[in-house]
Amino acid sequence: MSNPIIADNKPKKVTLEKDKKYMFCACGRSNNQPFCDGSHAGTGFSPKSFVAKEDGHAFLCQCKHTDDAPYCDGTHSQFDKDQVGTEGPG
């Protein structure tokens, strides 16, 4: 698997707690999107750990192609519904 699975073509709004560590799913296989559930085992992908800088809402990437992981940067707009659940382009 060279490219991550596109888990969704829109970001997920989540509530984060300041100074709490989170594990962001980078492979797109997690059933707990956008967070890691260990489904990356054997894929060559690793989750991205991050610490929330403040309490509140954040929009986390689910297309897995953002340049600002774990945060959405709008890259998902290039993917349509038919591409969800598939490996995206390189």
MOPAC internal coordinates of N, CA, C and O (Angstrom, degrees):
PM7 1SCF
backbone

  N    0.0000 0     0.00 0     0.00 0    0    0    0
  C    1.4526 1     0.00 0     0.00 0    1    0    0
  C    1.5231 1   108.01 1     0.00 0    2    1    0
  O    1.2310 1   120.26 1   -68.76 1    3    2    1
  N    1.3216 1   117.11 1   111.24 1    3    2    1
  C    1.4558 1   120.15 1  -177.63 1    5    3    2
  C    1.5222 1   112.86 1   -96.50 1    6    5    3
  O    1.2310 1   120.05 1   153.81 1    7    6    5
  N    1.3133 1   117.51 1   -26.19 1    7    6    5
  C    1.4543 1   122.14 1   178.58 1    9    7    6
  C    1.5235 1   109.40 1  -118.80 1   10    9    7
  O    1.2310 1   120.36 1   -30.82 1   11   10    9
  N    1.3358 1   116.91 1   149.18 1   11   10    9
  C    1.4602 1   118.67 1   178.79 1   13   11   10
  C    1.5242 1   111.80 1   -70.53 1   14   13   11
  O    1.2310 1   121.24 1   -22.75 1   15   14   13
  N    1.3175 1   115.23 1   157.25 1   15   14   13
  C    1.4637 1   121.62 1   173.78 1   17   15   14
  C    1.5274 1   107.99 1   -73.51 1   18   17   15
  O    1.2310 1   119.97 1   -43.76 1   19   18   17
  N    1.3185 1   117.66 1   136.24 1   19   18   17
  C    1.4579 1   121.59 1   175.18 1   21   19   18
  C    1.5281 1   106.49 1   -79.56 1   22   21   19
  O    1.2310 1   120.54 1   -76.14 1   23   22   21
  N    1.3308 1   116.58 1   103.86 1   23   22   21
  C    1.4604 1   121.09 1  -176.92 1   25   23   22
  C    1.5298 1   111.16 1   -70.75 1   26   25   23
  O    1.2310 1   120.25 1   146.18 1   27   26   25
  N    1.3265 1   117.13 1   -33.82 1   27   26   25
  C    1.4649 1   122.15 1   177.50 1   29   27   26
  C    1.5138 1   107.76 1  -163.67 1   30   29   27
  O    1.2310 1   120.50 1   -20.04 1   31   30   29
  N    1.3213 1   116.64 1   159.96 1   31   30   29
  C    1.4601 1   119.97 1   179.74 1   33   31   30
  C    1.5279 1   111.16 1  -103.92 1   34   33   31
  O    1.2310 1   121.41 1  -149.16 1   35   34   33
  N    1.3317 1   114.90 1    30.84 1   35   34   33
  C    1.4594 1   121.80 1   172.02 1   37   35   34
  C    1.5296 1   107.76 1  -151.47 1   38   37   35
  O    1.2310 1   120.13 1   -24.81 1   39   38   37
  N    1.3365 1   117.37 1   155.19 1   39   38   37
  C    1.4635 1   119.63 1  -179.84 1   41   39   38
  C    1.5262 1   111.20 1   -74.42 1   42   41   39
  O    1.2310 1   121.01 1   -13.29 1   43   42   41
  N    1.3150 1   115.67 1   166.71 1   43   42   41
  C    1.4687 1   121.66 1   177.11 1   45   43   42
  C    1.5188 1   108.41 1  -111.43 1   46   45   43
  O    1.2310 1   120.72 1   -53.99 1   47   46   45
  N    1.3271 1   116.23 1   126.01 1   47   46   45
  C    1.4585 1   121.05 1   176.02 1   49   47   46
  C    1.5233 1   108.06 1   -80.78 1   50   49   47
  O    1.2310 1   120.54 1   -56.33 1   51   50   49
  N    1.3194 1   116.58 1   123.67 1   51   50   49
  C    1.4645 1   122.64 1  -179.00 1   53   51   50
  C    1.5288 1   109.01 1  -129.33 1   54   53   51
  O    1.2310 1   121.16 1   -20.54 1   55   54   53
  N    1.3057 1   115.38 1   159.46 1   55   54   53
  C    1.4565 1   121.60 1   174.43 1   57   55   54
  C    1.5257 1   107.66 1  -105.12 1   58   57   55
  O    1.2310 1   120.78 1   -56.71 1   59   58   57
  N    1.3207 1   116.10 1   123.29 1   59   58   57
  C    1.4561 1   121.94 1  -178.49 1   61   59   58
  C    1.5251 1   109.98 1  -110.20 1   62   61   59
  O    1.2310 1   121.44 1   -27.33 1   63   62   61
  N    1.3340 1   114.84 1   152.67 1   63   62   61
  C    1.4622 1   121.50 1   177.19 1   65   63   62
  C    1.5210 1   108.96 1  -107.92 1   66   65   63
  O    1.2310 1   120.78 1   -49.53 1   67   66   65
  N    1.3317 1   116.11 1   130.47 1   67   66   65
  C    1.4611 1   122.18 1  -179.43 1   69   67   66
  C    1.5239 1   110.81 1   -53.57 1   70   69   67
  O    1.2310 1   121.04 1   -45.03 1   71   70   69
  N    1.3255 1   115.62 1   134.97 1   71   70   69
  C    1.4636 1   125.57 1   177.12 1   73   71   70
  C    1.5261 1   114.08 1    70.70 1   74   73   71
  O    1.2310 1   119.42 1  -176.15 1   75   74   73
  N    1.3170 1   118.72 1     3.85 1   75   74   73
  C    1.4645 1   121.60 1   176.90 1   77   75   74
  C    1.5303 1   109.09 1   -86.14 1   78   77   75
  O    1.2310 1   120.80 1   -40.43 1   79   78   77
  N    1.3355 1   116.08 1   139.57 1   79   78   77
  C    1.4642 1   122.08 1   179.10 1   81   79   78
  C    1.5258 1   109.25 1   -88.76 1   82   81   79
  O    1.2310 1   120.81 1   -44.25 1   83   82   81
  N    1.3246 1   116.05 1   135.75 1   83   82   81
  C    1.4596 1   123.49 1   179.01 1   85   83   82
  C    1.5214 1   109.05 1  -126.28 1   86   85   83
  O    1.2310 1   120.93 1   -24.30 1   87   86   85
  N    1.3210 1   115.82 1   155.70 1   87   86   85
  C    1.4602 1   121.96 1   176.03 1   89   87   86
  C    1.5290 1   107.67 1  -116.78 1   90   89   87
  O    1.2310 1   121.01 1   -68.45 1   91   90   89
  N    1.3221 1   115.67 1   111.55 1   91   90   89
  C    1.4564 1   123.36 1  -178.36 1   93   91   90
  C    1.5244 1   109.88 1   -86.57 1   94   93   91
  O    1.2310 1   120.19 1   -48.76 1   95   94   93
  N    1.3148 1   117.24 1   131.24 1   95   94   93
  C    1.4653 1   122.66 1   177.07 1   97   95   94
  C    1.5278 1   109.06 1   -70.03 1   98   97   95
  O    1.2310 1   120.31 1   -57.69 1   99   98   97
  N    1.3167 1   117.01 1   122.31 1   99   98   97
  C    1.4639 1   122.12 1   178.73 1  101   99   98
  C    1.5222 1   112.31 1  -102.19 1  102  101   99
  O    1.2310 1   120.03 1   163.42 1  103  102  101
  N    1.3367 1   117.55 1   -16.58 1  103  102  101
  C    1.4607 1   120.48 1  -175.05 1  105  103  102
  C    1.5304 1   113.19 1   -91.08 1  106  105  103
  O    1.2310 1   120.32 1   156.86 1  107  106  105
  N    1.3283 1   117.00 1   -23.14 1  107  106  105
  C    1.4635 1   121.27 1  -179.50 1  109  107  106
  C    1.5145 1   114.49 1    88.20 1  110  109  107
  O    1.2310 1   119.73 1  -179.64 1  111  110  109
  N    1.3325 1   118.13 1     0.36 1  111  110  109
  C    1.4619 1   121.51 1  -176.85 1  113  111  110
  C    1.5262 1   114.83 1   -91.44 1  114  113  111
  O    1.2310 1   119.63 1   164.83 1  115  114  113
  N    1.3164 1   118.31 1   -15.17 1  115  114  113
  C    1.4582 1   122.24 1  -175.14 1  117  115  114
  C    1.5272 1   112.00 1   -58.88 1  118  117  115
  O    1.2310 1   120.81 1   -38.66 1  119  118  117
  N    1.3098 1   116.06 1   141.34 1  119  118  117
  C    1.4671 1   121.55 1   173.30 1  121  119  118
  C    1.5181 1   110.59 1   -88.65 1  122  121  119
  O    1.2310 1   120.40 1  -176.09 1  123  122  121
  N    1.3270 1   116.84 1     3.91 1  123  122  121
  C    1.4575 1   122.70 1  -179.75 1  125  123  122
  C    1.5315 1   109.64 1  -120.16 1  126  125  123
  O    1.2310 1   119.88 1  -138.98 1  127  126  125
  N    1.3247 1   117.83 1    41.02 1  127  126  125
  C    1.4633 1   122.69 1  -176.45 1  129  127  126
  C    1.5197 1   111.43 1   -54.16 1  130  129  127
  O    1.2310 1   121.11 1   -39.36 1  131  130  129
  N    1.3071 1   115.49 1   140.64 1  131  130  129
  C    1.4567 1   129.88 1     6.06 1  133  131  130
  C    1.5253 1   113.14 1   -94.12 1  134  133  131
  O    1.2310 1   120.51 1  -164.40 1  135  134  133
  N    1.3341 1   116.64 1    15.60 1  135  134  133
  C    1.4540 1   121.05 1  -176.85 1  137  135  134
  C    1.5250 1   111.60 1   -97.92 1  138  137  135
  O    1.2310 1   120.82 1   -24.22 1  139  138  137
  N    1.3185 1   116.03 1   155.78 1  139  138  137
  C    1.4570 1   123.55 1  -177.87 1  141  139  138
  C    1.5283 1   111.56 1   -72.92 1  142  141  139
  O    1.2310 1   120.83 1   -40.90 1  143  142  141
  N    1.3313 1   116.02 1   139.10 1  143  142  141
  C    1.4714 1   121.34 1   172.18 1  145  143  142
  C    1.5277 1   111.15 1  -123.76 1  146  145  143
  O    1.2310 1   120.25 1  -168.94 1  147  146  145
  N    1.3332 1   117.13 1    11.06 1  147  146  145
  C    1.4615 1   121.65 1   179.20 1  149  147  146
  C    1.5150 1   114.53 1    92.10 1  150  149  147
  O    1.2310 1   119.73 1  -179.31 1  151  150  149
  N    1.3265 1   118.11 1     0.69 1  151  150  149
  C    1.4653 1   121.67 1  -177.84 1  153  151  150
  C    1.5228 1   114.00 1   -66.77 1  154  153  151
  O    1.2310 1   119.97 1   170.32 1  155  154  153
  N    1.3160 1   117.66 1    -9.68 1  155  154  153
  C    1.4657 1   121.70 1  -179.63 1  157  155  154
  C    1.5253 1   112.63 1   -75.46 1  158  157  155
  O    1.2310 1   119.63 1   170.05 1  159  158  157
  N    1.3134 1   118.30 1    -9.95 1  159  158  157
  C    1.4746 1   121.56 1  -176.02 1  161  159  158
  C    1.5249 1   110.23 1   -51.47 1  162  161  159
  O    1.2310 1   120.93 1   -54.28 1  163  162  161
  N    1.3234 1   115.83 1   125.72 1  163  162  161
  C    1.4572 1   121.92 1   178.09 1  165  163  162
  C    1.5126 1   115.31 1    83.39 1  166  165  163
  O    1.2310 1   119.50 1  -177.07 1  167  166  165
  N    1.3353 1   118.56 1     2.93 1  167  166  165
  C    1.4607 1   120.96 1  -176.85 1  169  167  166
  C    1.5216 1   113.70 1   -96.69 1  170  169  167
  O    1.2310 1   120.39 1   163.83 1  171  170  169
  N    1.3262 1   116.86 1   -16.17 1  171  170  169
  C    1.4589 1   119.89 1  -173.94 1  173  171  170
  C    1.5201 1   112.26 1    89.52 1  174  173  171
  O    1.2310 1   120.00 1   174.02 1  175  174  173
  N    1.3234 1   117.60 1    -5.98 1  175  174  173
  C    1.4578 1   122.01 1   176.85 1  177  175  174
  C    1.5181 1   109.57 1   -95.28 1  178  177  175
  O    1.2310 1   120.73 1   -26.00 1  179  178  177
  N    1.3182 1   116.21 1   154.00 1  179  178  177
  C    1.4582 1   123.01 1   174.40 1  181  179  178
  C    1.5168 1   108.47 1  -130.55 1  182  181  179
  O    1.2310 1   120.06 1   -33.25 1  183  182  181
  N    1.3206 1   117.49 1   146.75 1  183  182  181
  C    1.4654 1   119.05 1   177.60 1  185  183  182
  C    1.5278 1   110.30 1   -67.23 1  186  185  183
  O    1.2310 1   120.99 1   -21.88 1  187  186  185
  N    1.3099 1   115.71 1   158.12 1  187  186  185
  C    1.4622 1   121.57 1   177.51 1  189  187  186
  C    1.5272 1   107.99 1  -104.07 1  190  189  187
  O    1.2310 1   120.72 1   -60.99 1  191  190  189
  N    1.3093 1   116.23 1   119.01 1  191  190  189
  C    1.4637 1   118.63 1   176.62 1  193  191  190
  C    1.5239 1   109.15 1   -84.69 1  194  193  191
  O    1.2310 1   121.44 1   -35.29 1  195  194  193
  N    1.3314 1   114.85 1   144.71 1  195  194  193
  C    1.4576 1   120.38 1   175.72 1  197  195  194
  C    1.5224 1   109.28 1  -151.66 1  198  197  195
  O    1.2310 1   121.19 1   -24.18 1  199  198  197
  N    1.3113 1   115.33 1   155.82 1  199  198  197
  C    1.4569 1   122.23 1   178.64 1  201  199  198
  C    1.5270 1   107.33 1  -115.22 1  202  201  199
  O    1.2310 1   121.00 1   -50.97 1  203  202  201
  N    1.3327 1   115.69 1   129.03 1  203  202  201
  C    1.4607 1   120.38 1   179.81 1  205  203  202
  C    1.5191 1   110.09 1   -65.79 1  206  205  203
  O    1.2310 1   120.65 1   -47.20 1  207  206  205
  N    1.3082 1   116.36 1   132.80 1  207  206  205
  C    1.4628 1   121.37 1  -178.81 1  209  207  206
  C    1.5236 1   112.35 1   -83.24 1  210  209  207
  O    1.2310 1   120.82 1   161.95 1  211  210  209
  N    1.3392 1   116.05 1   -18.05 1  211  210  209
  C    1.4581 1   120.12 1  -179.90 1  213  211  210
  C    1.5210 1   110.16 1  -157.08 1  214  213  211
  O    1.2310 1   120.84 1   -19.05 1  215  214  213
  N    1.3216 1   116.00 1   160.95 1  215  214  213
  C    1.4606 1   121.42 1   173.37 1  217  215  214
  C    1.5186 1   108.39 1   -73.18 1  218  217  215
  O    1.2310 1   120.58 1   -36.17 1  219  218  217
  N    1.3158 1   116.50 1   143.83 1  219  218  217
  C    1.4530 1   118.91 1   173.81 1  221  219  218
  C    1.5100 1   113.28 1   137.36 1  222  221  219
  O    1.2310 1   122.13 1    10.13 1  223  222  221
  N    1.3121 1   113.52 1  -169.87 1  223  222  221
  C    1.4557 1   121.44 1  -177.28 1  225  223  222
  C    1.5272 1   111.10 1   -85.93 1  226  225  223
  O    1.2310 1   121.76 1   -31.66 1  227  226  225
  N    1.3063 1   114.24 1   148.34 1  227  226  225
  C    1.4654 1   121.63 1   174.73 1  229  227  226
  C    1.5168 1   107.42 1  -145.00 1  230  229  227
  O    1.2310 1   120.83 1   -26.87 1  231  230  229
  N    1.3187 1   116.02 1   153.13 1  231  230  229
  C    1.4619 1   121.34 1   176.40 1  233  231  230
  C    1.5209 1   107.64 1  -106.53 1  234  233  231
  O    1.2310 1   121.15 1   -68.87 1  235  234  233
  N    1.3434 1   115.40 1   111.13 1  235  234  233
  C    1.4614 1   121.05 1  -177.55 1  237  235  234
  C    1.5231 1   110.50 1   -99.38 1  238  237  235
  O    1.2310 1   121.55 1   -35.55 1  239  238  237
  N    1.3094 1   114.64 1   144.45 1  239  238  237
  C    1.4535 1   123.20 1  -177.21 1  241  239  238
  C    1.5295 1   111.51 1   -65.54 1  242  241  239
  O    1.2310 1   121.13 1   -43.28 1  243  242  241
  N    1.3280 1   115.45 1   136.72 1  243  242  241
  C    1.4556 1   120.58 1   172.22 1  245  243  242
  C    1.5311 1   111.85 1  -119.97 1  246  245  243
  O    1.2310 1   120.47 1   170.80 1  247  246  245
  N    1.3393 1   116.70 1    -9.20 1  247  246  245
  C    1.4717 1   118.13 1   176.54 1  249  247  246
  C    1.5320 1   110.12 1   -81.92 1  250  249  247
  O    1.2310 1   120.48 1   161.61 1  251  250  249
  N    1.3299 1   116.69 1   -18.39 1  251  250  249
  C    1.4723 1   124.36 1   176.03 1  253  251  250
  C    1.5293 1   113.49 1    70.48 1  254  253  251
  O    1.2310 1   120.09 1  -162.58 1  255  254  253
  N    1.3179 1   117.44 1    17.42 1  255  254  253
  C    1.4617 1   121.60 1   179.61 1  257  255  254
  C    1.5335 1   112.76 1  -118.55 1  258  257  255
  O    1.2310 1   119.78 1  -171.67 1  259  258  257
  N    1.3176 1   118.02 1     8.33 1  259  258  257
  C    1.4547 1   121.62 1   179.07 1  261  259  258
  C    1.5274 1   111.09 1   -62.18 1  262  261  259
  O    1.2310 1   120.68 1   -29.06 1  263  262  261
  N    1.3091 1   116.30 1   150.94 1  263  262  261
  C    1.4676 1   121.30 1   173.37 1  265  263  262
  C    1.5241 1   110.66 1   -92.23 1  266  265  263
  O    1.2310 1   120.22 1  -178.54 1  267  266  265
  N    1.3459 1   117.18 1     1.46 1  267  266  265
  C    1.4592 1   122.42 1  -176.38 1  269  267  266
  C    1.5326 1   110.75 1  -126.08 1  270  269  267
  O    1.2310 1   120.29 1  -140.43 1  271  270  269
  N    1.3360 1   117.05 1    39.57 1  271  270  269
  C    1.4700 1   121.20 1  -176.11 1  273  271  270
  C    1.5198 1   111.09 1   -54.58 1  274  273  271
  O    1.2310 1   120.33 1   -43.68 1  275  274  273
  N    1.3164 1   116.98 1   136.32 1  275  274  273
  C    1.4548 1   128.79 1     8.75 1  277  275  274
  C    1.5262 1   114.96 1   -89.26 1  278  277  275
  O    1.2310 1   120.31 1  -178.27 1  279  278  277
  N    1.3152 1   117.02 1     1.73 1  279  278  277
  C    1.4610 1   120.34 1  -172.45 1  281  279  278
  C    1.5311 1   112.43 1   -84.55 1  282  281  279
  O    1.2310 1   121.27 1   -32.94 1  283  282  281
  N    1.3097 1   115.18 1   147.06 1  283  282  281
  C    1.4638 1   122.01 1   177.92 1  285  283  282
  C    1.5231 1   109.69 1   -68.83 1  286  285  283
  O    1.2310 1   120.87 1   -43.76 1  287  286  285
  N    1.3320 1   115.93 1   136.24 1  287  286  285
  C    1.4624 1   120.92 1   174.87 1  289  287  286
  C    1.5283 1   111.45 1  -120.79 1  290  289  287
  O    1.2310 1   120.71 1  -169.01 1  291  290  289
  N    1.3342 1   116.26 1    10.99 1  291  290  289
  C    1.4671 1   120.63 1   177.95 1  293  291  290
  C    1.5147 1   114.66 1    92.26 1  294  293  291
  O    1.2310 1   119.96 1   177.60 1  295  294  293
  N    1.3274 1   117.68 1    -2.40 1  295  294  293
  C    1.4615 1   121.44 1  -178.41 1  297  295  294
  C    1.5309 1   111.83 1   -58.23 1  298  297  295
  O    1.2310 1   120.45 1   150.45 1  299  298  297
  N    1.3292 1   116.75 1   -29.55 1  299  298  297
  C    1.4654 1   121.04 1  -178.22 1  301  299  298
  C    1.5277 1   113.31 1   -56.73 1  302  301  299
  O    1.2310 1   119.98 1   158.32 1  303  302  301
  N    1.3245 1   117.64 1   -21.68 1  303  302  301
  C    1.4671 1   120.55 1  -177.52 1  305  303  302
  C    1.5288 1   112.40 1   -64.57 1  306  305  303
  O    1.2310 1   119.71 1   164.09 1  307  306  305
  N    1.3264 1   118.17 1   -15.91 1  307  306  305
  C    1.4676 1   120.84 1   178.77 1  309  307  306
  C    1.5272 1   112.50 1   -84.72 1  310  309  307
  O    1.2310 1   120.14 1   171.99 1  311  310  309
  N    1.3346 1   117.33 1    -8.01 1  311  310  309
  C    1.4612 1   121.18 1  -178.18 1  313  311  310
  C    1.5256 1   110.42 1  -107.73 1  314  313  311
  O    1.2310 1   120.71 1   -40.41 1  315  314  313
  N    1.3327 1   116.24 1   139.59 1  315  314  313
  C    1.4585 1   118.70 1   176.65 1  317  315  314
  C    1.5296 1   110.19 1  -103.38 1  318  317  315
  O    1.2310 1   120.63 1    -6.29 1  319  318  317
  N    1.3133 1   116.40 1   173.71 1  319  318  317
  C    1.4715 1   121.32 1  -176.39 1  321  319  318
  C    1.5195 1   112.70 1   -57.64 1  322  321  319
  O    1.2310 1   119.74 1   149.16 1  323  322  321
  N    1.3136 1   118.10 1   -30.84 1  323  322  321
  C    1.4636 1   121.86 1  -179.53 1  325  323  322
  C    1.5239 1   112.67 1   -66.75 1  326  325  323
  O    1.2310 1   120.31 1   159.15 1  327  326  325
  N    1.3284 1   117.02 1   -20.85 1  327  326  325
  C    1.4593 1   120.56 1  -178.96 1  329  327  326
  C    1.5357 1   113.16 1   -89.80 1  330  329  327
  O    1.2310 1   119.97 1   167.48 1  331  330  329
  N    1.3276 1   117.67 1   -12.52 1  331  330  329
  C    1.4573 1   121.34 1   178.49 1  333  331  330
  C    1.5258 1   108.27 1   -62.40 1  334  333  331
  O    1.2310 1   120.82 1   -47.74 1  335  334  333
  N    1.3381 1   116.03 1   132.26 1  335  334  333
  C    1.4560 1   121.71 1  -179.37 1  337  335  334
  C    1.5200 1   113.46 1    88.15 1  338  337  335
  O    1.2310 1   120.22 1  -175.93 1  339  338  337
  N    1.3243 1   117.18 1     4.07 1  339  338  337
  C    1.4672 1   121.15 1   178.34 1  341  339  338
  C    1.5331 1   109.35 1  -118.15 1  342  341  339
  O    1.2310 1   120.63 1   -14.58 1  343  342  341
  N    1.3207 1   116.41 1   165.42 1  343  342  341
  C    1.4550 1   120.58 1   172.63 1  345  343  342
  C    1.5149 1   107.89 1   -73.30 1  346  345  343
  O    1.2310 1   120.96 1   -51.08 1  347  346  345
  N    1.2873 1   115.78 1   128.92 1  347  346  345
  C    1.4567 1   119.98 1   179.48 1  349  347  346
  C    1.5115 1   111.78 1   -77.20 1  350  349  347
  O    1.2310 1   120.94 1    -2.88 1  351  350  349
  N    1.3267 1   115.81 1   177.12 1  351  350  349
  C    1.4565 1   120.35 1   178.69 1  353  351  350
  C    1.5159 1   110.91 1   -69.15 1  354  353  351
  O    1.2310 1   120.21 1   -21.20 1  355  354  353
  N    1.3097 1   117.20 1   158.80 1  355  354  353
  C    1.4669 1   123.44 1   179.53 1  357  355  354
  C    1.4461 1   110.97 1   -67.20 1  358  357  355
  O    1.2310 1   120.10 1   180.00 1  359  358  357

